[in-house]
Amino acid sequence: MIAIKSDLHILQDKNGRLLRGYHCREVINDELSIRDEGGYLYAL
């Protein structure tokens, strides 16, 4: 579901703000990889 929202450009944070510039493209070891425009992994 997160990857679909990313593809549709409607991915939001917990406060409802759109997350722009992040790409959910791959699953590695059952974990979703979220990267920014520079290709860096998103970290909480």
C-alpha positions in Angstrom: 0.0 0.0 0.0 2.9 2.4 0.8 4.5 1.8 -2.6 1.2 2.4 -4.4 0.7 5.7 -2.5 4.3 6.7 -3.4 3.6 6.0 -7.1 0.4 8.0 -6.9 2.3 10.9 -5.1 -0.2 10.8 -2.2 2.2 9.4 0.5 1.8 11.3 3.7 3.5 11.5 7.1 1.6 10.9 10.4 0.6 14.6 10.4 -1.0 14.4 7.0 1.7 16.3 5.1 2.7 15.0 1.7 6.1 13.4 1.5 7.6 14.6 -1.7 10.9 13.4 -3.2 10.8 9.9 -1.6 10.5 6.7 -3.6 9.3 3.3 -2.4 10.7 1.0 -5.0 12.0 -2.3 -3.6 11.6 -4.8 -0.9 14.8 -6.3 0.6 14.6 -9.0 3.2 10.8 -8.3 3.8 11.6 -4.6 4.4 10.4 -1.7 2.2 13.3 0.5 0.9 12.4 4.2 0.9 14.9 6.5 -0.8 15.0 10.2 -1.3 15.8 12.0 -4.6 19.5 11.6 -4.0 19.2 7.8 -3.6 19.8 7.9 0.1 17.8 5.6 2.4 15.1 7.2 4.5 15.8 6.8 8.3 13.3 7.5 11.1 
